[in-house]
Every structure is written in structure tokens, then in C-alpha cells.
Amino acid sequence: MTRPEEFMAHALALAGAARGLTDSEPLEGAVLIAGSSLVGMGARLSAGAPHGVAIALGQAGRQARGGTLYTTIEPCARCVALMIEAGVSAVEVALRNPVPTADGRSGLALLERGGVVAGVGLLEAEALALNEVFIKYATTGRPFVTVTSSVSWDGKMATASGDSRWVSSSEALEDVHRLRHQHQAILVGVNTVLADDPKLTTRIPHGRHPLRVVLDSRLRTPPTARLLDAATAPAWIFTSPVADPARRRALEKAGATVFVTGQGNRTDIQDTLAILGQHGIASLLVEGGGEVNGAFFDSRLVDKIVLYLAPKLVGGRDAPTFVEGRGVGLMQDAIALQVQEVTSVGSDLKLVGYPRYSS
Ligand SMILES: NC(=O)c1ccc[n+]([C@@H]2O[C@H](COP(=O)([O-])OP(=O)(O)OC[C@H]3O[C@@H](n4cnc5c(N)ncnc54)[C@H](OP(=O)(O)O)[C@@H]3O)[C@@H](O)[C@H]2O)c1
């Protein structure tokens, strides 16, 4: 790694500490170098919090003059103004921001106008991976969708009788809770609610509970379901026009918010994602079951997969796998996955990958 790459890697690591906590805003970190000294560093810690660039400049004070600032994403107009005022002479930006500043210009254009030398693209691939949620949301208005599941080596998420407690090790379960903490919303199908009565909360210290989302075309969710406990986190049920109004009233009385989607007798996933996006939900964790996961894959709506593979065999023709739905008819049409990570968590393997859909 060159020195500039080391500085940018440091800025990326600072930004990454707030992974999942900046909602629809970018993860942003900054490192300020003057001469041979590190004079300032900072990161945005949550949505609405001060920007890393502003924190780094504040720390550096007068030492910022003539310095070089490394930042993970193109700065906003306010941060550019602060840099110019502080006399920063050069800026390295890892990733362009698809959102223009308030007056329609890019942060890079504003830097150029202010006479600051700006480079772009240093560790861009790493910065893009770090901000995959923000980039998807900023460019489409839809949440970044991650499907996660815990399965046996033969791909089963439950036994044929529907028992699924527990497929994976306690370490993998804890990792899933970390994922929940890092997502704004979690989604399941109504069959999972009926089979497991899950709370869908985060059970790690200082964890954030995601918004709970259920796909339930006929409002079969019982008003006594544990995830309707509104004091912990909101629960939103997405249904279809055929749902019974009396069931709707009972669920609303129990604390749920109900949204009607689509025209037919099934909850419409595209509508669901659009509504979540309109409400500022940038990251969605889909935790199945297999039918709902399958529907997301059939519609090519999954951006990322996190799979925990437990070293056990369940067997049984009727035991569900984690991707049901229609699937594909020919192997050549199978969804290709780009493998990003293979690690061990407890006794399980954790596989992280990205679907690469052919057009
Ligand atoms: N191991 C794990 O990580 C894990 C995680 C979750 C669940 N599970 C297990 O998975 C099993 C349940 O899975 P499942 O496949 O039977 O059901 P599911 O995916 O939980 O729910 C499927 C139901 O969701 C409703 N739905 C609404 N809109 C939909 C749409 N657009 N596309 C698809 N479904 C839609 C449908 O019922 P309506 O037509 O009535 O709306 C459908 O039957 C349980 O045994 C549970 O324990 C395991």
C-alpha cells in the first residue's frame, strides 16, 4: 500500500465503525495530513451527526492550512466551504456522491472552483462496498436488500415438521443479531410468524431494533403475535386488496401499521420496497422463510446474501430450503453469485455474496 492508500484506508476504517447507523446517509470518514503529521480525523457516527470532514478540520484548527484531506465520499457543499476556509490545499476523494449539492453542483466541482486540488478514485472499490446501502438508496429510492438465512449443509432452513430452533451455532445467531442491528428494517413472510412467533428484535448489548415488516396478503398474522409489541419497535404489515377489513382493524388495534399493496390477491413486493423507500428505509434484511426469499430472488430484488451454513444434515423431501419460489428451469439460468467472504463463525461457515443477474 502506498502512503495515500494507507491514509484512505484509515478514513474508510473510521467510517466503517458506524456501519448500519447512518440510515439513508453515507458512511463518511476523513483523515487530514499536514507535512508528515496526522492533524485531524473524524467520522459521521449516525444520521444527522456532524460530518467526518468537519470533525477532522475542527481537530486540526490552524494546522489544516496547506494540508491534504482524505475522505471516503465526495464532500457536501458545507464541508467544501469549511475546507476552503481552513486553507486545505488538496483533497483525495474515494467515491463520487450521486447526490448533487443543494445548488445542483458536485462537491468536486465546488472544490475546483475554490482552487483546491482534488483527486478522485483512491480505494474506490473499497469505498463503494462500504457505501453500498447509501449508493443503492440514493440512486433508486429503494432499500438495499440483504437476504440472510441459517441452513444445514443440505440447504434446509427447517425440518419437514417445521421445526427450526436452532439451525446454527450460538455464535452465528449472535452474528445475525448484529446484522439486525445494522439494518433499518427486517422482513419475514406470514408463515414464519405463524410457525415461530418471532420478535425480530436485536439481542446484542446496545443493539438497535429494526422496524419489523411482515408480508401477509390475507392478514393471517394473529393480533397476539410477539412482533406487534409496539413499545419495542414498530411493526408494519404489507397486505393485498383482498384482506378482510375486520382483521385489519384488529391488527391496527394491536399496534401494527397496515399497508395495502398491488392489485391482486398477493402482497406486491415492488410496492412494499417503494413504500419502505418513501419512508426513508435504506437497508432491509430479509429473513425469509423460503417462500418469501424465493419471491425476492424470482423478482431479482436481492442485492446481497449472508448465509450461515451449519454442519448438519436435515434431509426430508418436504423440509424447506432457504430459496423456494419459482426458481429457474435451466442450470444456465441459475443466478450467479460473486463470493465476497467465506469465514467461520462458531461451528458454522458464513458465506457472503452478491447475486450477479444476467440481463
Ligand atoms: N432457518 C432460518 O434462518 C429461518 C428463517 C425464517 C424462517 N424459517 C422457517 O421457514 C418456515 C416458513 O417458511 P415458508 O417458506 O413456509 O414461509 P414464509 O416465507 O415465512 O411465508 C410465506 C408466505 O408469505 C406470504 N406472502 C405475502 N406476499 C408474498 C409474496 N409476494 N411472495 C411470497 N410470499 C408472500 C404468503 O402467504 P399469504 O399468501 O397468506 O400472504 C406466503 O405463503 C418456518 O418453518 C420457519 O421456521 C427459518
The ligand as an SDF file (V2000), in Angstrom:
LIG
                    3D

 48 52  0  0  0  0  0  0  0  0999 V2000
  -33.5100  -21.0140    9.3960 N   0  0  0  0  0  0  0  0  0  0  0  0
  -33.8580  -19.7650    9.2040 C   0  0  0  0  0  0  0  0  0  0  0  0
  -32.9910  -18.8880    9.1180 O   0  0  0  0  0  0  0  0  0  0  0  0
  -35.3170  -19.4130    9.0710 C   0  0  0  0  0  0  0  0  0  0  0  0
  -35.6880  -18.0640    8.9200 C   0  0  0  0  0  0  0  0  0  0  0  0
  -37.0350  -17.7690    8.7040 C   0  0  0  0  0  0  0  0  0  0  0  0
  -37.9810  -18.7910    8.6580 C   0  0  0  0  0  0  0  0  0  0  0  0
  -37.5960  -20.0870    8.8280 N   0  0  0  0  0  0  0  0  0  0  0  0
  -38.5900  -21.1590    8.7320 C   0  0  0  0  0  0  0  0  0  0  0  0
  -39.2370  -21.0810    7.4800 O   0  0  0  0  0  0  0  0  0  0  0  0
  -40.5240  -21.6460    7.5820 C   0  0  0  0  0  0  0  0  0  0  0  0
  -41.5410  -20.7350    6.9030 C   0  0  0  0  0  0  0  0  0  0  0  0
  -41.1530  -20.5370    5.5750 O   0  0  0  0  0  0  0  0  0  0  0  0
  -42.1930  -20.5520    4.3820 P   0  0  0  0  0  0  0  0  0  0  0  0
  -41.4180  -20.5940    3.1240 O   0  0  0  0  0  0  0  0  0  0  0  0
  -43.1920  -21.6150    4.6330 O   0  0  0  0  0  0  0  0  0  0  0  0
  -42.9800  -19.1950    4.5330 O   0  0  0  0  0  0  0  0  0  0  0  0
  -42.6090  -17.6520    4.6210 P   0  0  0  0  0  0  0  0  0  0  0  0
  -41.6700  -17.3130    3.5350 O   0  0  0  0  0  0  0  0  0  0  0  0
  -42.2810  -17.3090    6.0140 O   0  0  0  0  0  0  0  0  0  0  0  0
  -44.0400  -17.0110    4.3160 O   0  0  0  0  0  0  0  0  0  0  0  0
  -44.6270  -17.2600    3.0590 C   0  0  0  0  0  0  0  0  0  0  0  0
  -45.9600  -16.5870    2.9970 C   0  0  0  0  0  0  0  0  0  0  0  0
  -45.7740  -15.1730    2.9070 O   0  0  0  0  0  0  0  0  0  0  0  0
  -46.9240  -14.6370    2.2910 C   0  0  0  0  0  0  0  0  0  0  0  0
  -46.6090  -13.7040    1.2170 N   0  0  0  0  0  0  0  0  0  0  0  0
  -47.1800  -12.4940    1.0800 C   0  0  0  0  0  0  0  0  0  0  0  0
  -46.7420  -11.9000   -0.0310 N   0  0  0  0  0  0  0  0  0  0  0  0
  -45.8920  -12.7280   -0.6090 C   0  0  0  0  0  0  0  0  0  0  0  0
  -45.1460  -12.6480   -1.8210 C   0  0  0  0  0  0  0  0  0  0  0  0
  -45.1970  -11.5800   -2.6240 N   0  0  0  0  0  0  0  0  0  0  0  0
  -44.3700  -13.6950   -2.1480 N   0  0  0  0  0  0  0  0  0  0  0  0
  -44.2910  -14.7700   -1.3510 C   0  0  0  0  0  0  0  0  0  0  0  0
  -44.9780  -14.9170   -0.1870 N   0  0  0  0  0  0  0  0  0  0  0  0
  -45.7780  -13.8880    0.1740 C   0  0  0  0  0  0  0  0  0  0  0  0
  -47.6920  -15.8220    1.6680 C   0  0  0  0  0  0  0  0  0  0  0  0
  -48.8450  -16.0890    2.4480 O   0  0  0  0  0  0  0  0  0  0  0  0
  -50.1780  -15.2870    2.0460 P   0  0  0  0  0  0  0  0  0  0  0  0
  -50.4750  -15.6770    0.6340 O   0  0  0  0  0  0  0  0  0  0  0  0
  -51.1820  -15.7090    3.0370 O   0  0  0  0  0  0  0  0  0  0  0  0
  -49.8140  -13.8690    2.1460 O   0  0  0  0  0  0  0  0  0  0  0  0
  -46.7210  -16.9640    1.7830 C   0  0  0  0  0  0  0  0  0  0  0  0
  -47.3480  -18.2040    1.8850 O   0  0  0  0  0  0  0  0  0  0  0  0
  -40.8040  -21.8200    9.0650 C   0  0  0  0  0  0  0  0  0  0  0  0
  -40.6880  -23.1820    9.3770 O   0  0  0  0  0  0  0  0  0  0  0  0
  -39.6940  -21.0350    9.7380 C   0  0  0  0  0  0  0  0  0  0  0  0
  -39.3220  -21.6210   10.9670 O   0  0  0  0  0  0  0  0  0  0  0  0
  -36.2970  -20.4150    9.0290 C   0  0  0  0  0  0  0  0  0  0  0  0
  1  2  1  0
  2  3  2  0
  2  4  1  0
  4  5  1  0
  4 48  2  0
  5  6  2  0
  6  7  1  0
  7  8  2  0
  8  9  1  0
  8 48  1  0
  9 10  1  0
  9 46  1  0
 10 11  1  0
 11 12  1  0
 11 44  1  0
 12 13  1  0
 13 14  1  0
 14 15  2  0
 14 16  1  0
 14 17  1  0
 17 18  1  0
 18 19  2  0
 18 20  1  0
 18 21  1  0
 21 22  1  0
 22 23  1  0
 23 24  1  0
 23 42  1  0
 24 25  1  0
 25 26  1  0
 25 36  1  0
 26 27  1  0
 26 35  1  0
 27 28  2  0
 28 29  1  0
 29 30  1  0
 29 35  2  0
 30 31  1  0
 30 32  2  0
 32 33  1  0
 33 34  2  0
 34 35  1  0
 36 37  1  0
 36 42  1  0
 37 38  1  0
 38 39  2  0
 38 40  1  0
 38 41  1  0
 42 43  1  0
 44 45  1  0
 44 46  1  0
 46 47  1  0
M  CHG  2   8   1  16  -1
M  END
$$$$
